[in-house]
Amino acid sequence: QYEQVMGKNPSEFAKTGQNPEFAGLVTGIETKEFPVENVTWIDAITFCNRLNESAGFSPDYEPGDNTMKWVGGNGYRLPTEAEWEFSCRAGTTTQFWSGSTRTALDRAGWIGNPRPKKVGSFEANPFGLFDVHGNVFEWVCDAWDDERHDRIEDGAAMDPVVHFGVDRLLRGGCLGSDTFSATAANRYVSFEGHPTRSFGFRVSLSVDAVKKAIGSK
């Protein structure tokens, strides 16, 4: 889907990968249904904006000074950090939606391996979402803020979205992660313009936008 929308495939684990070491790990393997990786946060936001253009939704981001400026549209976007964790947990309170042991994680996600795996190879969580643990880290909307929790009083905000800053958060762990890094609560941060073979993303769409798209009240 990324290649169809953006006209290119940046993934290292693909026939077109620029590093022979990683491309060689998938020789003879069909990778079209692998998660896209080697993408920056800016790449992910740009993808969302392109989807919005084709679907007739207004974008959440537009180019600003040296970064993307949040404008609060109604279309496809990256989930906030709180939305991501809520969706990952799907009503559970264990380390992974599937439990708190490595055996439980192995039912739900792909870690400790040299290459990614086809999306949907493991069990879906109770919300029907695949690969929320492992495979690739997933960029979320929020910027990293060292003081965010000090500035938020108890009960002041359920979803304290941070839009400023160029260090962005990623969730879920990746193919090379250890067990702790793939937990539902683990947080990882990186510069928004930094791509690696372990960084990917998933998109979200608000309930109101979904209702509009299908003509439902």
LUMMIDREN-58484 format. One record per residue: residue number from 1; residue in one letter; x, y, z of N, C-alpha, C in turn. Coordinates in Angstrom, 2 decimals. Layout:
LUMMIDREN-58484
(NUM a (X Y Z) (X Y Z) (X Y Z))
...
//
This chain:
LUMMIDREN-58484
(1 q (0.83 -1.20 0.00) (0.00 0.00 0.00) (0.87 1.25 0.00))
(2 y (1.94 1.24 0.79) (2.83 2.40 0.82) (3.40 2.67 -0.57))
(3 e (3.82 1.63 -1.24) (4.40 1.78 -2.58) (3.36 2.30 -3.56))
(4 q (2.12 1.83 -3.44) (1.06 2.30 -4.34) (0.78 3.78 -4.14))
(5 v (0.78 4.22 -2.90) (0.44 5.61 -2.58) (1.61 6.56 -2.84))
(6 m (2.80 6.14 -2.46) (3.97 7.03 -2.52) (4.82 6.84 -3.77))
(7 g (4.60 5.75 -4.51) (5.36 5.53 -5.72) (6.76 5.00 -5.49))
(8 k (7.05 4.53 -4.28) (8.38 3.99 -3.99) (8.28 3.07 -2.78))
(9 n (9.28 2.22 -2.63) (9.35 1.32 -1.48) (10.70 1.53 -0.80))
(10 p (10.72 2.20 0.35) (11.98 2.49 1.03) (12.53 1.33 1.85))
(11 s (11.79 0.24 1.96) (12.13 -0.85 2.87) (13.49 -1.47 2.55))
(12 e (14.24 -1.76 3.61) (15.53 -2.44 3.45) (15.32 -3.93 3.21))
(13 f (14.26 -4.48 3.81) (13.98 -5.91 3.64) (13.06 -6.11 2.44))
(14 a (13.60 -5.83 1.27) (12.86 -5.96 0.01) (13.87 -6.15 -1.12))
(15 k (13.39 -6.59 -2.25) (14.28 -6.78 -3.40) (14.96 -5.48 -3.79))
(16 t (14.28 -4.37 -3.54) (14.82 -3.05 -3.90) (15.65 -2.43 -2.79))
(17 g (15.84 -3.16 -1.68) (16.60 -2.62 -0.56) (18.01 -2.23 -0.96))
(18 q (18.49 -1.11 -0.43) (19.80 -0.58 -0.82) (20.97 -1.25 -0.11))
(19 n (20.69 -1.95 0.99) (21.76 -2.62 1.72) (21.71 -4.12 1.41))
(20 p (22.70 -4.65 0.70) (22.69 -6.07 0.33) (22.59 -7.01 1.52))
(21 e (23.12 -6.59 2.68) (23.07 -7.44 3.87) (21.63 -7.75 4.26))
(22 f (20.77 -6.73 4.22) (19.38 -6.93 4.64) (18.52 -7.46 3.50))
(23 a (18.75 -6.96 2.29) (18.00 -7.47 1.15) (18.27 -8.96 0.96))
(24 g (19.51 -9.37 1.30) (19.87 -10.78 1.15) (19.12 -11.70 2.10))
(25 l (18.62 -11.15 3.21) (17.89 -11.97 4.18) (16.50 -12.35 3.69))
(26 v (16.04 -11.70 2.62) (14.69 -12.01 2.10) (14.76 -12.52 0.66))
(27 t (15.94 -12.96 0.24) (16.07 -13.52 -1.11) (15.12 -14.70 -1.29))
(28 g (14.33 -14.65 -2.34) (13.39 -15.73 -2.61) (12.12 -15.68 -1.79))
(29 i (11.95 -14.62 -0.98) (10.77 -14.47 -0.13) (9.91 -13.33 -0.67))
(30 e (8.61 -13.52 -0.78) (7.71 -12.45 -1.21) (7.54 -11.47 -0.06))
(31 t (7.87 -10.21 -0.30) (7.87 -9.22 0.78) (6.78 -8.16 0.63))
(32 k (5.89 -8.30 -0.33) (4.88 -7.27 -0.56) (3.93 -7.09 0.63))
(33 e (3.81 -8.13 1.45) (2.93 -8.02 2.61) (3.72 -7.90 3.92))
(34 f (5.01 -7.58 3.80) (5.79 -7.20 4.98) (5.39 -5.78 5.36))
(35 p (5.58 -5.38 6.62) (5.33 -3.98 6.97) (6.37 -3.09 6.29))
(36 v (5.96 -1.94 5.82) (6.94 -1.00 5.29) (7.84 -0.56 6.44))
(37 e (9.12 -0.39 6.18) (10.07 0.07 7.19) (11.08 1.01 6.54))
(38 n (12.01 1.47 7.36) (12.98 2.46 6.91) (12.28 3.77 6.53))
(39 v (11.24 4.12 7.30) (10.50 5.36 7.05) (10.63 6.29 8.25))
(40 t (10.68 7.58 7.97) (10.72 8.59 9.02) (9.30 8.93 9.48))
(41 w (9.20 9.69 10.55) (7.89 10.20 10.99) (7.31 11.11 9.91))
(42 i (8.16 11.90 9.28) (7.71 12.78 8.20) (7.15 11.95 7.04))
(43 d (7.81 10.85 6.71) (7.31 9.96 5.66) (5.91 9.45 6.01))
(44 a (5.73 9.05 7.27) (4.45 8.50 7.70) (3.34 9.54 7.61))
(45 i (3.64 10.76 8.04) (2.64 11.84 7.97) (2.32 12.19 6.51))
(46 t (3.35 12.20 5.68) (3.13 12.49 4.26) (2.24 11.44 3.61))
(47 f (2.46 10.18 3.98) (1.60 9.09 3.49) (0.15 9.35 3.90))
(48 c (-0.07 9.71 5.15) (-1.43 10.00 5.62) (-2.06 11.13 4.81))
(49 n (-1.29 12.17 4.55) (-1.82 13.30 3.78) (-2.19 12.88 2.36))
(50 r (-1.38 12.02 1.76) (-1.70 11.53 0.40) (-2.99 10.72 0.40))
(51 l (-3.17 9.89 1.42) (-4.41 9.12 1.55) (-5.61 10.07 1.69))
(52 n (-5.44 11.12 2.46) (-6.52 12.08 2.65) (-6.90 12.79 1.36))
(53 e (-5.92 13.08 0.54) (-6.20 13.72 -0.76) (-7.10 12.83 -1.61))
(54 s (-6.80 11.54 -1.63) (-7.56 10.62 -2.47) (-8.95 10.33 -1.90))
(55 a (-9.09 10.44 -0.57) (-10.36 10.10 0.07) (-11.24 11.32 0.32))
(56 g (-10.71 12.52 0.07) (-11.50 13.72 0.28) (-11.55 14.21 1.71))
(57 f (-10.62 13.75 2.55) (-10.54 14.22 3.93) (-9.56 15.37 4.03))
(58 s (-9.71 16.20 5.04) (-8.75 17.29 5.27) (-7.57 16.75 6.06))
(59 p (-6.35 17.19 5.75) (-5.16 16.66 6.41) (-5.02 17.14 7.84))
(60 d (-4.33 16.35 8.66) (-4.02 16.75 10.03) (-2.74 17.57 10.10))
(61 y (-1.90 17.44 9.09) (-0.62 18.13 9.10) (-0.37 18.84 7.77))
(62 e (0.38 19.95 7.87) (0.84 20.64 6.68) (2.27 21.09 6.93))
(63 p (3.06 21.28 5.87) (4.45 21.68 6.07) (4.56 22.98 6.84))
(64 g (5.45 23.00 7.84) (5.71 24.20 8.63) (7.19 24.53 8.60))
(65 d (7.66 25.28 9.57) (9.07 25.65 9.64) (9.90 24.45 10.09))
(66 n (10.60 23.86 9.15) (11.52 22.75 9.41) (10.84 21.47 9.89))
(67 t (9.52 21.43 9.89) (8.82 20.21 10.31) (7.41 20.24 9.75))
(68 m (6.56 19.37 10.24) (5.17 19.37 9.83) (4.34 20.06 10.91))
(69 k (3.46 20.94 10.51) (2.62 21.69 11.45) (1.27 21.01 11.61))
(70 w (0.84 20.80 12.85) (-0.44 20.16 13.11) (-1.57 21.15 12.89))
(71 v (-2.55 20.79 12.09) (-3.68 21.68 11.79) (-5.02 21.06 12.18))
(72 g (-5.02 19.83 12.65) (-6.24 19.22 13.18) (-7.29 18.91 12.15))
(73 g (-6.97 18.11 11.14) (-7.94 17.73 10.12) (-8.85 16.61 10.59))
(74 n (-9.52 15.98 9.64) (-10.50 14.94 10.01) (-10.23 13.60 9.34))
(75 g (-9.03 13.44 8.80) (-8.77 12.24 8.01) (-7.79 11.27 8.61))
(76 y (-7.10 10.55 7.73) (-6.11 9.57 8.16) (-4.95 10.28 8.84))
(77 r (-4.48 9.69 9.91) (-3.38 10.27 10.67) (-2.71 9.18 11.50))
(78 l (-1.61 9.53 12.13) (-1.00 8.61 13.08) (-1.81 8.65 14.37))
(79 p (-1.95 7.53 15.06) (-2.64 7.56 16.35) (-1.83 8.34 17.37))
(80 t (-2.50 8.93 18.34) (-1.77 9.50 19.46) (-1.18 8.35 20.27))
(81 e (-0.27 8.68 21.17) (0.34 7.64 21.97) (-0.71 6.91 22.82))
(82 a (-1.63 7.67 23.41) (-2.67 7.06 24.23) (-3.61 6.19 23.39))
(83 e (-3.96 6.65 22.20) (-4.80 5.85 21.31) (-4.10 4.55 20.94))
(84 w (-2.80 4.66 20.67) (-2.05 3.46 20.30) (-2.09 2.43 21.42))
(85 e (-1.79 2.87 22.65) (-1.75 1.90 23.75) (-3.13 1.33 24.06))
(86 f (-4.15 2.17 23.99) (-5.52 1.69 24.20) (-5.86 0.61 23.18))
(87 s (-5.48 0.84 21.93) (-5.77 -0.12 20.86) (-4.94 -1.37 20.98))
(88 c (-3.70 -1.22 21.41) (-2.82 -2.38 21.60) (-3.34 -3.27 22.72))
(89 r (-3.68 -2.68 23.84) (-4.13 -3.45 24.99) (-5.49 -4.09 24.76))
(90 a (-6.37 -3.39 24.06) (-7.71 -3.92 23.74) (-8.43 -4.44 24.97))
(91 g (-8.38 -3.68 26.05) (-9.08 -4.04 27.27) (-8.30 -4.90 28.23))
(92 t (-7.08 -5.27 27.88) (-6.26 -6.12 28.76) (-5.37 -5.26 29.64))
(93 t (-4.81 -5.86 30.68) (-3.91 -5.14 31.58) (-2.58 -5.85 31.76))
(94 t (-2.32 -6.86 30.96) (-1.08 -7.63 31.03) (0.02 -6.94 30.22))
(95 q (1.24 -7.47 30.28) (2.36 -6.84 29.58) (2.14 -6.81 28.07))
(96 f (1.54 -7.84 27.54) (1.14 -7.93 26.14) (-0.35 -8.21 26.13))
(97 w (-1.04 -7.91 25.05) (-2.48 -8.18 25.08) (-2.75 -9.67 25.29))
(98 s (-1.77 -10.51 24.94) (-1.93 -11.96 25.00) (-1.49 -12.57 26.33))
(99 g (-0.96 -11.75 27.24) (-0.49 -12.27 28.52) (0.78 -11.57 28.97))
(100 s (1.51 -12.16 29.90) (2.72 -11.52 30.42) (3.96 -12.39 30.33))
(101 t (3.91 -13.46 29.56) (5.06 -14.35 29.41) (5.58 -14.31 27.97))
(102 r (6.79 -14.80 27.78) (7.34 -14.86 26.44) (6.51 -15.79 25.55))
(103 t (5.98 -16.85 26.13) (5.12 -17.75 25.36) (3.88 -17.02 24.88))
(104 a (3.33 -16.18 25.73) (2.15 -15.39 25.34) (2.51 -14.41 24.23))
(105 l (3.68 -13.79 24.34) (4.11 -12.85 23.30) (4.29 -13.55 21.97))
(106 d (4.82 -14.76 21.99) (5.06 -15.49 20.74) (3.77 -15.80 19.98))
(107 r (2.64 -15.77 20.67) (1.35 -15.93 19.98) (0.96 -14.66 19.24))
(108 a (1.50 -13.51 19.69) (1.00 -12.22 19.21) (1.97 -11.43 18.36))
(109 g (3.28 -11.69 18.48) (4.22 -10.82 17.79) (5.55 -11.46 17.47))
(110 w (6.36 -10.72 16.73) (7.61 -11.21 16.12) (8.77 -10.39 16.65))
(111 i (9.58 -10.98 17.55) (10.75 -10.29 18.08) (11.95 -11.24 18.06))
(112 g (13.14 -10.65 18.27) (14.35 -11.45 18.36) (14.72 -12.17 17.08))
(113 n (14.42 -11.53 15.95) (14.68 -12.14 14.65) (15.41 -11.17 13.72))
(114 p (16.12 -11.70 12.72) (16.93 -10.83 11.86) (16.15 -10.10 10.77))
(115 r (14.90 -10.51 10.51) (14.12 -9.87 9.47) (12.65 -9.79 9.87))
(116 p (11.86 -8.93 9.23) (10.43 -8.86 9.55) (9.68 -10.09 9.05))
(117 k (8.39 -10.12 9.33) (7.54 -11.22 8.90) (6.28 -10.63 8.28))
(118 k (5.62 -11.41 7.45) (4.39 -10.99 6.80) (3.38 -10.50 7.83))
(119 v (2.75 -9.36 7.54) (1.74 -8.81 8.43) (0.60 -9.81 8.60))
(120 g (0.11 -9.96 9.84) (-1.00 -10.86 10.10) (-0.61 -12.31 10.28))
(121 s (0.68 -12.57 10.53) (1.13 -13.95 10.70) (0.79 -14.53 12.07))
(122 f (0.43 -13.65 13.01) (0.13 -14.10 14.36) (-1.31 -13.76 14.73))
(123 e (-1.70 -14.10 15.93) (-3.07 -13.87 16.35) (-3.38 -12.37 16.44))
(124 a (-4.62 -12.01 16.15) (-5.09 -10.63 16.32) (-5.51 -10.40 17.76))
(125 n (-5.40 -9.16 18.24) (-5.85 -8.88 19.60) (-7.38 -8.77 19.64))
(126 p (-7.97 -8.57 20.80) (-9.44 -8.54 20.88) (-10.10 -7.45 20.04))
(127 f (-9.37 -6.45 19.63) (-9.91 -5.42 18.74) (-9.71 -5.78 17.27))
(128 g (-9.10 -6.94 17.01) (-8.88 -7.37 15.64) (-7.62 -6.81 15.00))
(129 l (-6.70 -6.29 15.82) (-5.47 -5.69 15.29) (-4.32 -6.69 15.35))
(130 f (-3.55 -6.74 14.26) (-2.39 -7.62 14.18) (-1.11 -6.84 14.44))
(131 d (-0.09 -7.54 14.91) (1.29 -7.02 14.96) (1.46 -5.76 15.80))
(132 v (0.68 -5.62 16.85) (0.90 -4.47 17.73) (2.13 -4.70 18.62))
(133 h (2.60 -5.92 18.69) (3.86 -6.23 19.38) (4.85 -6.74 18.34))
(134 g (6.02 -6.13 18.28) (7.08 -6.61 17.41) (6.91 -6.27 15.94))
(135 n (7.68 -6.93 15.10) (7.78 -6.70 13.65) (8.46 -5.37 13.36))
(136 v (7.76 -4.24 13.50) (8.42 -2.94 13.39) (7.87 -2.01 14.47))
(137 f (8.74 -1.13 14.98) (8.27 -0.05 15.84) (7.28 0.80 15.05))
(138 e (6.31 1.39 15.73) (5.30 2.19 15.05) (5.35 3.64 15.53))
(139 w (5.61 4.55 14.59) (5.56 5.98 14.90) (4.16 6.35 15.38))
(140 v (4.08 7.18 16.41) (2.80 7.75 16.81) (2.86 9.27 16.63))
(141 c (1.73 9.90 16.81) (1.61 11.33 16.55) (2.51 12.18 17.45))
(142 d (2.60 11.80 18.73) (3.16 12.69 19.74) (4.67 12.92 19.64))
(143 a (5.05 14.13 20.04) (6.45 14.45 20.23) (6.85 14.08 21.65))
(144 w (8.14 13.86 21.84) (8.66 13.57 23.17) (8.73 14.86 23.97))
(145 d (8.28 14.80 25.22) (8.32 15.96 26.11) (8.74 15.48 27.49))
(146 d (9.95 15.86 27.92) (10.48 15.39 29.20) (9.60 15.81 30.37))
(147 e (8.89 16.93 30.23) (8.16 17.48 31.37) (6.65 17.31 31.26))
(148 r (6.18 16.54 30.27) (4.73 16.49 30.03) (3.94 16.03 31.25))
(149 h (4.44 15.02 31.95) (3.69 14.49 33.07) (3.77 15.40 34.29))
(150 d (4.84 16.19 34.39) (4.94 17.15 35.49) (3.96 18.30 35.29))
(151 r (3.60 18.57 34.04) (2.74 19.70 33.74) (1.26 19.32 33.67))
(152 i (0.96 18.05 33.82) (-0.43 17.60 33.72) (-0.93 17.21 35.10))
(153 e (-1.92 17.91 35.59) (-2.49 17.61 36.90) (-3.37 16.36 36.81))
(154 d (-3.59 15.73 37.93) (-4.43 14.52 37.96) (-5.79 14.80 37.35))
(155 g (-6.17 14.00 36.40) (-7.49 14.14 35.79) (-7.61 15.25 34.78))
(156 a (-6.52 15.99 34.52) (-6.61 17.14 33.62) (-6.75 16.71 32.16))
(157 a (-6.18 15.56 31.82) (-6.24 15.13 30.42) (-6.08 13.62 30.34))
(158 m (-6.97 12.99 29.62) (-6.86 11.55 29.42) (-5.89 11.22 28.30))
(159 d (-5.76 12.14 27.35) (-4.92 11.90 26.18) (-4.09 13.16 25.92))
(160 p (-3.03 13.39 26.72) (-2.27 14.63 26.64) (-1.35 14.67 25.42))
(161 v (-1.91 15.01 24.27) (-1.15 14.99 23.03) (-0.13 16.12 23.03))
(162 v (1.08 15.81 22.63) (2.14 16.82 22.51) (2.48 16.96 21.04))
(163 h (2.30 18.16 20.49) (2.53 18.35 19.07) (3.86 19.04 18.74))
(164 f (4.46 19.72 19.72) (5.70 20.41 19.43) (6.90 19.49 19.60))
(165 g (8.01 19.87 18.98) (9.23 19.08 19.13) (9.53 18.24 17.92))
(166 v (10.78 17.82 17.79) (11.19 17.02 16.63) (11.62 15.61 17.02))
(167 d (11.60 15.30 18.31) (11.81 13.92 18.75) (10.44 13.30 18.94))
(168 r (10.19 12.20 18.23) (8.86 11.59 18.23) (8.89 10.22 18.88))
(169 l (7.73 9.80 19.33) (7.60 8.53 20.03) (7.24 7.39 19.10))
(170 l (7.74 6.20 19.44) (7.40 4.97 18.73) (6.98 3.94 19.76))
(171 r (6.12 3.02 19.36) (5.60 2.04 20.30) (5.63 0.63 19.68))
(172 g (5.56 -0.38 20.55) (5.32 -1.75 20.10) (6.51 -2.67 19.96))
(173 g (7.73 -2.12 19.96) (8.88 -3.00 19.75) (9.05 -3.37 18.28))
(174 c (10.11 -4.13 17.99) (10.40 -4.46 16.59) (10.98 -5.86 16.48))
(175 l (11.31 -6.24 15.28) (11.83 -7.58 15.00) (13.04 -7.95 15.85))
(176 g (13.90 -6.99 16.15) (15.11 -7.27 16.92) (14.98 -7.00 18.41))
(177 s (13.78 -6.65 18.88) (13.58 -6.27 20.28) (13.71 -7.45 21.23))
(178 d (14.01 -7.13 22.51) (13.87 -8.11 23.56) (12.43 -8.06 24.06))
(179 t (12.11 -8.92 25.01) (10.72 -9.03 25.47) (10.21 -7.73 26.07))
(180 f (11.01 -7.07 26.91) (10.56 -5.84 27.56) (10.22 -4.75 26.54))
(181 s (11.04 -4.62 25.50) (10.84 -3.55 24.52) (9.54 -3.69 23.75))
(182 a (8.97 -4.89 23.73) (7.74 -5.12 22.98) (6.48 -5.05 23.84))
(183 t (6.62 -4.67 25.11) (5.45 -4.59 25.98) (4.54 -3.45 25.55))
(184 a (3.29 -3.54 26.00) (2.30 -2.51 25.64) (2.65 -1.15 26.22))
(185 a (3.42 -1.11 27.30) (3.73 0.14 27.98) (5.05 0.76 27.56))
(186 n (5.90 0.01 26.86) (7.23 0.52 26.55) (7.18 1.68 25.56))
(187 r (8.04 2.69 25.78) (8.08 3.86 24.92) (9.50 4.00 24.34))
(188 y (9.57 4.38 23.09) (10.85 4.58 22.43) (10.80 5.92 21.72))
(189 v (11.92 6.63 21.67) (11.93 7.96 21.07) (13.04 8.07 20.04))
(190 s (12.79 8.82 18.96) (13.79 9.04 17.93) (13.49 10.36 17.21))
(191 f (14.49 10.91 16.57) (14.32 12.13 15.77) (13.35 11.86 14.63))
(192 e (12.42 12.78 14.38) (11.36 12.55 13.41) (11.86 12.36 11.98))
(193 g (13.08 12.75 11.71) (13.62 12.58 10.37) (14.54 11.37 10.23))
(194 h (14.53 10.50 11.24) (15.46 9.36 11.26) (14.76 8.08 10.81))
(195 p (15.20 7.48 9.68) (14.63 6.20 9.25) (15.55 5.04 9.62))
(196 t (15.00 3.92 10.03) (15.79 2.71 10.18) (14.95 1.53 9.73))
(197 r (15.58 0.40 9.57) (14.89 -0.81 9.12) (13.93 -1.37 10.16))
(198 s (13.89 -0.77 11.35) (12.97 -1.24 12.39) (11.84 -0.26 12.67))
(199 f (11.75 0.84 11.90) (10.71 1.85 12.11) (9.64 1.75 11.03))
(200 g (8.39 1.60 11.45) (7.26 1.61 10.54) (6.12 2.41 11.15))
(201 f (4.89 2.14 10.76) (3.75 2.87 11.33) (2.45 2.19 10.93))
(202 r (1.35 2.59 11.60) (0.01 2.24 11.17) (-0.82 3.51 11.25))
(203 v (-1.87 3.59 10.46) (-2.69 4.80 10.44) (-3.97 4.59 11.22))
(204 s (-4.56 5.70 11.62) (-5.86 5.67 12.29) (-6.81 6.59 11.56))
(205 l (-8.10 6.40 11.82) (-9.14 7.24 11.23) (-10.21 7.42 12.30))
(206 s (-10.62 8.67 12.52) (-11.58 8.94 13.59) (-12.93 8.30 13.29))
(207 v (-13.68 8.04 14.35) (-15.00 7.44 14.20) (-15.90 8.32 13.33))
(208 d (-15.83 9.63 13.53) (-16.66 10.55 12.74) (-16.33 10.46 11.26))
(209 a (-15.02 10.32 10.95) (-14.61 10.22 9.54) (-15.08 8.91 8.93))
(210 v (-15.04 7.83 9.73) (-15.51 6.54 9.24) (-17.01 6.61 8.95))
(211 k (-17.77 7.20 9.85) (-19.21 7.34 9.66) (-19.52 8.14 8.39))
(212 k (-18.75 9.21 8.18) (-18.95 10.04 7.00) (-18.65 9.25 5.74))
(213 a (-17.58 8.46 5.78) (-17.15 7.71 4.61) (-18.18 6.65 4.19))
(214 i (-18.86 6.07 5.18) (-19.83 5.01 4.84) (-21.27 5.52 4.85))
(215 g (-21.42 6.83 5.06) (-22.74 7.42 5.02) (-23.63 7.05 6.19))
(216 s (-22.98 6.80 7.35) (-23.74 6.39 8.54) (-23.95 7.56 9.48))
(217 k (-25.02 7.53 10.22) (-25.27 8.53 11.26) (-24.74 8.03 12.61))
//
